[in-house]
Amino acid sequence: MNFVEELKWRGMIHDMMPGTEEQLKKELTSAYVGIDPTADSLHIGHLVGVMMLKHFQRAGHRPIALVGGATGMIGDPSGKSQERNLLTEDALRHNQESIKAQLSKFLDFTSEAPNAALLVNNYDWMKSFTFLDFIRDIGKHITVNYMMSKDSVKKRLSSESASGMSFTEFTYQLVQGFDFLYLYQNYNCRLQMGGSDQWGNITTGTELIRRKTAGEAFALTCPLITKADGGKFGKTESGNVWLDRHYTSPYKFYQFWLNVSDADAEKYIKIFTALPKEEIDALVKEQTDAPHLRPLQKCLAKEVTTMVHSEEDYNAAVEASNILFGNATSDALKRLDEETFLQVFDGVPQFEISLEELTAGIKAVDLLTEKSTVFPSKGEMRKTVQGGGVSINKEKLIAFDQVIDIASLLNGKYILVQKGKKNYFLLLVK
C-alpha cells in the first residue's frame, strides 16, 4: 500500500513537502502526530490525525503518537483566540494513559514488528531542559523574523478580538520544532503530520533539523474537516463528541455519524474508516440509487462505532435506535440501561406520577387522562385503544381500563407510553 496514494484518494492531503513520497518509498520511515493532552479523552476532531497514523502503519511504516505533556503546559496559538488553561503534571499523566488506551484501538503498540507504534510524551525530554539550554541550543537557530512570518502568529497579532499573544505562546513553534528534532535524533523520525493549521509549526521543525543537523525531514498535513453546511465538524449542541463513553455514550456517538448529511457521509467514510476504495465506491452508488436507505451513513456509523467502542456497543446502539424509529419489542426496551434510555427519549413529554398510586394499581384510563394528559379525554383514549393505537412499554394496551402497577416500571421509575406511531410520553414515577 502506497501511503501517499491512499491519503490522496481519501481526500486527506492538504500540503506535502517535496521529497516526502520519495522518502516513504525508499525505506521504513517513522512519522509522528502530536496530540493535545488537555483532556483524558480524545474527541472526534483528533480522529483525522489518528487515522493518518493508522494508514501509515498499514503501509508498513512506524507511527509515533506524541502526547504533548510539555506543550500542553504552554498552549498552541494555532486557530485559537485565547490562551488555554495550563495543566498539572499529575493531570497530564492521567490524560496520557487514558489517551493511549484509546489509541490502542487504532494502532498496534504491542507487536514485535519493526513498525510497532510508539507513544511518547514530550514532557519527558523537556522537563530537565533549562531555559538557558533552550535559548542556547535551539533559539539561536531560528530568527524572530522567521517565527513572525507564520500565519498562526500573524493572525493572533492582527486579531482585534484577541488580547494579544504571550511570549509563552510565541515560543510554542520552537518547542514543537524541538520535539521534531528530538524524535529525529533519537527515533530517526523523518516526518511530522497534522492538520493544515499546523503547517507553520511543522515546517519550523523541519527548518530546525536542517539548520542544526544538516539533515532532511518532511511535513504532511491534511485539510481541516468541515461540514457541508459550513458548521464546525464534531461539535453538537452539547459540545464535543468524545471517544470516551462516559462523556459521549456509544448510542449518542452512533447517532452522530448516522445523522450526517449525504455530502458529509461521502467525505467522512473515506476519512474515518479503513474501508477499501471499491467498497466505498459501491456504497456511493447505492446512495445515489436509493438515498432514502442511507447506506453511507449506516456503514459509516457502524464502522466508526465498532472501531472506537465495540461491535456489541454498535449492536446495542442500533437496537436502541430501533426502539424509537422501528418495531422494537418490550424486551429490547427493558435491556436498555437508564442513561441510554433517557438519551433515546430525550425531549419526549414527561409527567410525574406518584409511586403510592402505582403501588396500589391504577387503571390505564385514569393514568393517561387524569394523572397525566397523554389523552385529553377518556372517550378519545377508549377509541384509540380500540384501534390498537396505544402501547405501554412497547406492548399494545388491550383494554382501556387495564390496571397498571409497579410491575410495569422500567429501570425502577419509568413507564413509556406510545400513542400512534410517533408520539411518545414518559411517566416518571416518584
N, C-alpha and C positions, 0 to 999 in steps of 0.2 A: 504494500500500500504506500502510495506516494503522499506524504503528509500535506504538502502544499496543494496538490491537485484535489485532495479530499476536502480541504478547507475552502478551496475556490468554488466548487460546485455547491457547497453548503452555504455560500454567501458569508463566510466567516473571515475574510481578509479585507482589511481597510488599507493598511500600509505595510510595506515589507522592504527592508534594506536590501540593496543589491548584494548578491552572493549568498543569500540565505538558503535558497533552494539547492545551490551547488554544494554548500556545506553539508546539508542533510543527506544528499546523495552520496557524498564522499565517505562518511563514517557514522557510527553510532554517536549521536550528539545528545548532550544534556541541555534542557531548557527549563526555565522557571517562570512561574506566575506568582506574583505577590498577593497575599490575601490579608485583608484588614481584620484584625482580631478583636475589634471593639465590642463584639457580642459573642455569646457562647454557641451561636448557631450561624450557619451560612443562610442567606436568603437566595431567592432565585436569580437575583441580579449577579450573584457570584457564579452561577452555573455556566455562563459562557466561557469564562476562563478555565473552569474545571473541565468542561467538555473539550477545550483545546488540549489540555494535558492528557485527557483520556485518549483522544485521537493520536496524540504524539506517542503515547505508549503503544497503542495499537499498531503504529507504523514502525515499531521496533526501537524507538528512541527512549531516553530516560527522562521522565518528568520529575521536576522538583517543585514541591509546593512550599513557598516561603511564607511563614506566618510572621507578619511584621510586628513583632513584640516591641522593638525599639521605635520603629516608625509609627506604631500605634500610640506611642507616648508623645508623639510630636503632632501628627495630623497633616495629611496631604492636602494642599490647596487646590488640586485639580478638580474643577467642577464644583467647588464649594464656595459659599459666600461668607461663611463664618468659620472661626477656628473651632475645632472639635474639643470635647472634654477629654482629659487625659486619664489613663488608667493606672492602677497599681500593678506591681509585678504579679502578685497572687491572682488577681483577676485575669491578667493576660495568660498565665499558665493554665488556669482553669479553661479559659476560652480555647487555648491551643489544643488541649486534649479532646475537647468536645468537637472541634473542627476536624481533627484527624479521624475521629470515628466516622464522621460524615463523609470525608474524602475517601475512606476505605471502601465505600460502596461503588466508587468510580475507578479507583486506581489500585493497582497491586503493589502493596508495600512489603509483602512478606516472602515473595518467591526468591529463589537463588539466581534468577535470571539477571544478566548484566544490565537490563533496563528496568529493574525493580524501582518503584517510585521512592523518593526521599521526602521527608518532611523536615524542614529546618526552621529555626527561629532566629531572626537577625539580632535579637537581644543577646544571644549567646556570644556573639563576637563584638557587639557594640558596648556591652556593659563595662568592660575594663579598658575601653578605648578612651583615653583622656582627650579633653578639648585641645590641648597643645599638640598631641599626636595628630589629631584630626586636621587642624589647620596647617600643620607642617607637611603631613604625608598626603593629604587629599586636597585640601583647599587651594593650595598653590598651583594645582594643575588645571583648574577651571576658572576662567575670568568672570568677573561680575557682569561684564558686557554679554558674555555667552549665556549666563543664567537669566539676565533680564530679557533676553530675546525670546524666551519660552512663552508660548501662548497662555499657559496656566498662570504665570506670573503677571503678564501684561493685563489679562482680564481682571485679575483681582485688584491690581493697582488702579485701573481705569474705571472700575465699577463705582457708580455713585452711591449704591446702597451698602457697599462694603465698608467695614470700619477700618480699612487698611489691612496691611499684611505684616505679621510679626516676623522678626528675624528668624525665630524658630521655624516658621513655615517656609520662609525663603530658603533656608538651608535644606529643606526636605529633598530636593532633587539630588543634592550632593550625598546625602545619607543613602538614598536609594541607589545612586551611582556606585557608592562604596559596596553596597550589597552585591551588585553585579560583579564588581572587581573581586570581592572575596570569594564568591562562588566560582568565578573564572579561575582564580588561582588555586582554590582548594578542591573543587569538584569538576574542573575542566568544563564548566558551564559556558556555552558559546552563544546562547540565545535567550533573550527575555521576551515574553509575550504578555499582552494585556489589552485593555480596551483602548480605543483610539484616543481617549483623553490622556492616556499615559505615554504617548509618543515622546513628548518632551523629556519626561523623566527617564525613559528607557534610553533615549539617544544620549543623554548626559552620561549614562553608564558606559555605553559603547565608546564615547569620546574619552572618558577617564581611563578605560582599559587601553585604548590606543596610546594615550599620552604617557601613561605610567609604565606600560609593559611592551609597547610597540606591537601588541597582539591584536587580533581581529575578532570582534564579536558582532552579533547581529540582533536585529529588532523586528518584531512582527506584531501587528495589532489587528484586532477585529473591530467591526463597526459597533457603536453603541446601539443596543437593542431598543427599538421604539415600537409603539403600537400604530396600526394603520390610521387610527383617528387622531394621532398626534399626542395622545396621552402617554404618561410615563409607564414603561414596562415594569411589571412586578409590584405595582402599587394598587392597593384596593382601598375601600373606604376605611377599613380597619388597620391599614398600614401595610408593611412588607408582607410578602408571602414567604414564610420561613421553611427551612428543611426540617427543623425540629418539631415533632408532633405536639409538644407542649405549647408551642407558640402558634402553629397553624396545624390543625388536625388533618389527618390523611383525607377525610371527607372534604374539607374546605380546599385542600391542596388539589385534589382531583377535580373539584368543581371549577377551580380557577382555569385549569387547562381545557376543560370541557366547554367552557363558555367563551373562549377566544373567538374572534371573528374568522371568517373563511380566509381572508387575506393573511391574517396573522398566523393561522394554523398552518398554512402552506409554507410560511417562512420559518416558524418555530420548530416544525417537525424535522427540518434539516439541521437546525442548530442544536436542539436539545435532546436528540436521540442519536443512536448509532446505527439506525436502520440504513440499509444499502440504497443506492440511488434508484435501482429498478423497482424496489418495493415502494418507495416514496412516489415515484412517477406513476405507478399503478394506482396508488391512493388518490393522487391529484386528479387522475382521470375519473375515478369513481365519484369523487366530489363534484366534478364538472357535470357528470351524467345525472347524479342524484344528490344535489346539495342538501336536500331536506334530511337525508340519512346521516349527514355529517361524519363520514368515515375518517376524515383527517383529525377532527377534534377527538373522536373516540380513541383512535390509535395513539395520538399524542398523549392524551390523559392517561391511557394505560401504560405506555412506555415510561413516562417520567415518574408516575406514581409508584410503579413497581421498582424502578431503579432507586428512587430516593427512600421509599418505605419498604414495601414487600408486596408479593403477589396476593397474600392474604389481606393486607390493608386495601389493596386495589379492589379485590372482590367485595370486601365489606363496604367500600365507598359506592360501588355500583349498586349493591343491594339497598343501601340507604337511599340512593337517588331514585331507585325504582319504587320505593315506598311513597314518595311524593308524586312521581310522574308516571308510575306504571301500575301493574296489577299485583302488588306485593301481598303477602299473606300476613296474618296476625303473628305467626311465628317469627317472621323476619322483623317485624316491629318490636317484638319482645327481646330480640337478640341485640338490639341497639343499646350501647351504653348511653348514659344520661347526656354526656357532652355532645355526642353526635346527634342524639335525638333532638336536643334543643337547637342544634345548628340546622338540622333538616327542616324544622318547623319554626325557624326564626321569622318573626314578623306576622305569624298567624295570630288572629284574635284570641285573647286569653280571658278566662273567667275564673274567679276563686270560688271554691266550694268548701263547705265545712266538712271536716273529717267525721264529726259526730253523725251528721245526717247520712253520710255514705255508709258508715258502720252499721247503722240500723237498716239500711237498704232504702232505696228511693226509686220511684217509678221513673222510667226514662222520660216520659212526657213532662213530669214535673221538673226533672233535672234540666231539660233543654228549653223549657219555656218560662219557668218561674225562677229557678236558681241561677239560670244563665239565659241569655237572649239569643241562643242559636236560632230559635224559631220565634217569630213574633206572636204566633197563636197556636193553640192546641189543635185547631182544625187543620192548619197548614201542615203541622207536623204529622198528624194522622194520615193525611193524604200522601205526603212524601214517603212515609214508612210503607204504606200500602203499595206504592210504586217501586219499592226496593231501593230508595234513594238515600237511606241513612245507614251509616256504619259506625260502630263503636269499636275502636282499636282494630280497624280493618275487617271486622266481622259484621255482616248485614244484621240490622236490627229487625227481628221477626215481628214483634208486637210493640205498638207504641207505648203500652203500659208495662213493658218488661221491667223487672226490678234490677237495678244496678247497685252493686255493693263494692266493698274494698277488694274483692277478688279481681275486679277489672282494672286495678291500678297498675300503671307501667312505672317501673323504677320507684315504686312505693308512693308516688304522688301525682301521677298524670293520668288523664283519660283523653284519648284522641277521638274527636267526633268529626265525621266526614258527611257533608251534605251535598248530594250530587257528585259530580266527578271531580271538581276542583276546589270546592270550599271546605277548608279545614278550620277546626276550632280546638283549642287546648283548654281542658279543665284542670286547673291547678288545685289540688286538694290540700288544705291546711287544717 
